[in-house]
Amino acid sequence: MKERMNHRLKALTTALCVILAICFSGVLRISSIPSVFAFPDETQPSEIQESSGSNQNESSNLMDALLDPTPKNLPQVEAREYLLYDTLSETMLIGNDYANSFQPAALTQILTVLIALEELEMSDTITITKKMYESIPEEFVRIGFTEGEVVTVKDCINACLLKSANDACLALAIQISGSESAFVKKMNQRAQELGCTSSHFTNCYGKADSAHYTTCHDLAIILQEALRHSDFQTISTSASYTLEATNKYNDTRVLNNANRFVSTPSTAYEYYIGGKTGFSDDSGYLLIAGAEKEGRILVGVMTGASNAEQRYDDMISLFEYCFTNYSTTMIDSSELNVKVDTIKSQIEKSLVGTNLKITEVNIEHISYYSTYQSLSSGGYSHEIDLSTLLIDPQKPHQVFQLPIYRTFSNNEKYEIGHMIVTISDTTYTAVETEEVEKDKSMNIKSIIIMSIAIIALAAILIGAIAVFRRMTKKRKFNKNHRNPRIL
């Protein structure tokens, strides 16, 4: 009797599992039916038609080449490597060996300070521990923090930017990540996020290490990001900072800015807005600085200078050369409207007699571009390149990316953006949309029916189990009454 009941229950369970598997596979199959129509916002990469032409002056915001590789009447500088970078247009203007790797020494601290500004509050307190200073070489600059001393984030950032204090820098790193090694991982990650492709950091303050390196370009974009913080600009252009008495130090400590753009009248620069100095035996005298003039911000990076004071004069000369010889202009979308409308009209005329229509037009362009001052003052016009516009009348959906150029009076042109045109067969779209909607409706109905069937089958299984349990209990009861145990 028991074996027959077990056999029946097993058969019922197996059948139910098979039915459930079929139902679930049907649901998965229905829900994973691929779309048979590419809607206008589903652009396939193969459908984009791009210009293959190359011009050193096209796409002026590209970072792989100088705007002017052979500048005329450039002032002579002693630096081994240097770069002048326009932050608005993200253009490298002039430079020399700017892609060479070098050890950044104390310029490293700019990245540490940047991360501190992003993750900490200036009023946050830091309790100094031994690991915040004991690993720093004896000859390195320090404030002289002691174990248990409580200072603020503001104190540490001022010490970094004004005095290159390595213990203050290490304190920030450990406060943020718990250890210097963990913070270094954060440094490398943040550098990659900013677009630094040729940098690797092994410590937070600039200790010499062959595996600790960067380039002029990478440092320029790190400073560009740091200058977005008003606290960075305010601190790095301050003449001095007073570190008030702490729980471990009874007197005030005055930190004078070591940067001669601020501290020395003979090398002061009125447009200076922030930066950092550095030195190492390997890299010589280093300087990175930002300068703002008439709303335009340039960043200069200089390495390998042989004279501490001369680097300031050389940087000023390079800043003035770039402010004078190159201009940066904002691109107003409204300037492109007439040309875009003209091109759109031309395309629409070519589609007469077909079912194809322009269903979408988007304009993408850079916000700023830099060029020679002589070009920008001579006027310009706009062109949209139609050479890649090859429309297939049999294709129901096509997307074209047409380059937009700004052409100057000497016929030199810069690629400043793209006109993205979507062309579709509107009748095909309507039919396919209707079919897709029908499929969706049928899928929903099928899923509802299957869900009801699953619930019903589950109820049957539960009922069968309950019946089986009652019959088992009854059989045990009868058996016990027929064969009572003798105590």
N, C-alpha and C positions, 0 to 999 in steps of 0.2 A: 504493500500500500504506500509506504513511505517513498520507495523508489519510483513508483508511478507518479506520485505527486511532484517529486523533484524533477522528473523528466519533463512533465508538463510545464512546470514553472520555468525550467531552463529553456524549453522551446519557445515559450511566450516571450521571455526576456530577449532571446536571440532575435526573434522576429521584430520585436519593438526596436532593438538597437539598429537593425538593418534599415527599418523604415526611417528612424531618426537620422541615420547617416545619409540616406538618400535625400531627405528633406534639407539637411544642412548643406550638402553639396550643391543642391539646387539653388539655395540662397546665395552661396558664395559665387556660383557661376553667374547668376543674374546680376549680383552686385558688382562683378568685375568685368562686365561687358565693355570693351574699349569703345571710346567715342569714334564715330565714323566721320566726324566733321571737325575741322580745325577752326574754332571760333576766332574772331579778329584779334583777341588778346593772347592767343596761343601761337605766337610767332616761332616758327622752327628756324634754327640757325642757318639751315641751308637755303632758306628763302630770302635771307638778307643779302642784298647786293651792295658790296662796298667798293670804294675806289682803291685801286692798287698803286696809284701814283705816289711817289715819295719826293719830298722837298724839305730841305733842312729847316726852312722857315715855316713849314706847315705845322699845325698843332703846336702852337707856341707854348702850351703848358706841359709838353712832354719833358720828362726828366732825364732823358738819356743823351742830351747834347746841349752845348752852350748856345745861347741866342747869338752871341758874337764870339766865335773862336779866334778871330784875328782883329782885336780892337785896335783902332788907330790912335796914336798919341797917348797911349796908356802910360800913366806914371810908373816909374820904376819902384819896385818894392823888394825887400830883402827876404820875404817869406819863401819857404821851400814849396809849400802848397797853399793855395788860397781859393776862395769862391765867394762871389757876390750873388745873392739869391733874392728874387722878388717874391714876397710872401703872398701878395694879392693874386698874381697870375701863376704862382708856383713855377717860376721860370728861373733857370740858372743863366745869369747874364754874362758874366765873364769869369774866368778862372784859369788855374794852372795846376795840373796834376791833381785835380779835385777828387778823383776817384781812387787815389792812393790810400792804402790803409796806414794808420799811425796810432800810437798809444796816446789817448787823449788826456792823460794825467788828471789834473783837477777839473777839467771841463766835464769829466764824468759826472760831477756832482749836480750838473744841471738836470740830468735825467732823474737822479734821486730826489731832488727838490721838486721837480714836476710831479712825480708820483705822490710825494708828501702833500702837495697842494691839492691833488685830486682826491686823496683818501683820508686826510686828517683835517681837523679844525685848528686854526692858529692858536686858539686858547687851550687846546688839549695839553695835558701835562705828561712828562716822561720821567720816570724814576730811573736814574742811571745805574747800570749794573757793570760789573767788571768786563763782561764780554763786549761792552760798547766802546772799550778803549784799549784793552790789554793786548790785542792782536796787531795794533797799529805800530809800524816801525818808529823807533825813538826819534829819528830826525824829522818826522812828519809834523806838520803844523797841528796844534791842538788848542782847545780852549782851556783844558785842564779840569774837566769834569771829574768828580770823585764818586765812588760807590755810595748809593743812597741819596744823592743829590737830586732834587726835583726841579726840573726846568720845563719850559713850554716849547711847543712846536715852533712858535714864532722865534724864540731864542735860537733854536737850532738852525732854522732856515737863514736867519740873519748871519749867524756864524759861518755858515757854508758860503753864502754869496759875497760877504764882505771880507772874510779872512781865510777862506778855503779850509776851515777847521774840520779835520778828518774825524775827530771823535763826535762832533755834532752830527756829521753826515751818517756815521755808523749808528748813532743813537736813533736817528729817523728810520733807518732801514730795519733795525731790529724791532722798533716799536710797531712798524707796519706788518712785518712778516714773521717775527719771532726769532729769526736767525738771518745772518747775512746771506747764506747760501740760498735760502728760500726767497729772499728779496731779489737776489741776482736773477733768479728765474723770472720773477715779475718784471725786472728791467728789460730782459731780452724779449719777453712777450710784448711789453708796451712798445718797445722800439719797432718790432715787426708790425704792430698795429698802425704805427705812424708812417710806415713805408720805408723804414731803414733796412736796406737789403744787404749791406756790407759791414755790419757791426756785430760784435760779440763782446759781452761784458762778463768779467769774472769777479769783480768786486764793486762796491758801491761808491768809492771815493777816489779811485784813480791810481791805485798802487801799480807799479810797473809789472807787466806780465805780457808775454808774447801772445797769449790767447785773449788779451784784453785790447780790443782795437775798434776803430771806427773810421769814417771818412768825412771830408768836408761837407759833402752833400747830406749825409745822415745827421751830422751835428746841426746843420742848418735847419732841418725840419724838426729836430728836437727843440731847438730854441724857438722856432716859429710857434710851436704849441705852448711852450712855457710863457711866451709873451702874451698869450691870450688871457693870462691870469694877472689881474691888476696888482695883486700882492707881489708877484715876481718883479714887475716893473718898478713898483714903489721901493722895494727893498734894495734891488741891485743898483738903483740910482741914488740911494741915500748916502750922505757923506759919512754918517756914523750911526751906531746903535748902542744904547746902554742896556747892558744885561744887569738887571736889578739883583740885589742880594738874595741868596737862596738859603735853604735850611742847612747847607753845608759850607756856604761862603758868605762871610759877613759884610763884604764890601761890594760896591758896584764894579762892573767891568765894562769899559768903553771899547767898542769895536769900531775902528776906523776903516773905511772902504779902501782897499788896496788897489782898486781900479783907477788908473790915472785919468780916465775920461771924466771922473768925478772929483778925484782928490787933488789933481794938479792943474792949475790954471793954464799952463803952457800947452797942455795936451787935452784940455777940456773940449768936448764936442756938444754943441747945443742940441743936436738932434738925437743924441744917444738916449735909448729907452730901456736898456738892460742887456746884460751879458755876463761874461766871466773871463778870468785870466787863468793861466796855468803854465807850468814848466816841468820838464823832465829832461834828463840827460839824452834820452833817445829822440824826443820830439822838439827839443829846444823851447823857445818862448812861444806860448800859444795865446791866441786871443779870439774870442767870439763875441759879436756885438750886434745889437739891433739898432736901427736908426729910422726915425719917422720924419718925413718932410711932406707937407701938403697932403696929408692923408695916405701917403704911400710908405710902406714899411719894407726896408731892405735888411737882410741879415748878411753879415760878413764873417767868414771863418778864415783864420790864418794860422799856419803851423811853421815850425822850423826857423823862426826869426832868431837872429843872432844877438839882437840888442833889445833889452826889455822896453826901453822908452821909444825906440824907433818904430816898433810895431803899431803904436797908437797913431803916429803921424802917417804911416803907410795905410792904415785902415781908413783914416779920414780921407786921404787922397783917393782911395778906391770908392768910398761912398760918394764923394763929390763928383767923381767921374761918371758914376752910374746915374746919379740924380740928374746930371746935365745931359748926358748923351742918350739916355733911354727913357721912354715914357711908358706908363701903364694906364690903360684905358678900360673903363667899364663898358660892357656890351649891353645895350638896351634892346630888348626883344622887339620893341615897336619899330626899330630901324629896319627890321627884316620883313615886316608885314607886306609891303608893296611887292617885293621880289617873290615872296612865298605865294601870294595871290596870283601873280603872273604865271609862275610855274604850275600851280594847281590848274589854272585855266587851260594851259597848253596840254596838260595830261588829260583833262576832261574831254577836250576836242579830239584827242587821239582815240578815245574810247567810244566815240559816237558809232552806232551801228552794232555794238556788242551789248551783252548783258552785264558787262563789268562797270563798276562804279568806284569812285574814291569813297571809301567808308570811314577813313580816319587819316588825319594829318597831325603829326607831332613835331615840334621843333625843340631840339636839344642843342645848347651852345654853352661854351665856357663863359664864366662871369667876367673875367678880366683877361687881357692879353698885353704882353709887353713887346715893344718894337723899338726901332731907332727913332730918336726924336725927329730927325730929318724926314722920316717917312710919315709919322703921325701928323706932322704939321702941313703936309702937302695934299691932304684930302684922300678919300678912298671911295670905293663902290663895293657892292656885294654881288657875288655870283653863286649860282647853284648848279653843280655839275650833273648834267643829264646823261652823260656818256654810258652809265651802267644801267639806265632804265630800259630794260628789254622785257616788254610785257608779253606773256604767253596767253593768247585769247582762250586757250583750253583749260587754263588753271582757274579754279574757283576762288583761290585765295592767294595773294602775293603781297610781299612786303619789301619795300626798297628803301635803302638808306643812302640818301644823296648828300654828298659833302657840300657844305656852305663855306665859301671863301670870302675873306675881306681882301680886296685887291687895291693896291696903292698906285700912286701916279706913275711910278717907274715900272709898273706891271708886276712887282713883287707881291706875292699873295700868301696869306696865312689861313690855314683851315681853322675855323672857329666853331664849327658845329655840324649838325646833320639835320636834314629834313626827312623825316620818316613817314613814308606814304604807304597806306594799306589800301589795296585794290581787291575788291571781292565781287563775285557774281551774286547779286542780291536775290535773284529767283532761286538759285541753288541753296542759298542760305535759308530762305523761307521754307522750302521743301524739307531740307535736312532738319531744321529746327522742329518742324511739325512731327517728323518721324521720331526724333529723339524724345519729344514729349510723350508720344504714344508709347514708346518703349518704356519710359519711366512709369507711366500709368499702369501698363501691364505688369511691370516688375513689382510695383507696390501691391497690386491686387494679388499677385502670386505669393508674395511674402505673407500677406494677411491670411490667405487660405492655408498655407503651410504652417503658420503659427497656430491656427486653430486645430489643425490635424495633430501637431506635436503635443498641444495641451490635452487633447482628447486621448491620445495614446498614452501619455504620462498618467492620466487619471486611471486608465484601464490597468496599467502596470501596478499602480498603487493599490487598486482594488484587488487585483489578483494576489498580491503579497499579503494583504490583510486576510483574505479567505484562506490562504495557505496556512497562515499562523493560527487562525481559529481552528482549522481542521487538525493541525498538529497538536494543539493543546487538548482538543477533545479526545484524540487518539491516546495521548498519554494518560488522560484522566480515566478512560475506560480500562486501559491496561493495568493501572494501579489498583482499580477496584476489583479487577478479576484476580489479580495476584497480590494480595496485601502482604506487606512485609511483617515478619514475626520479630518483635523487639525482645 
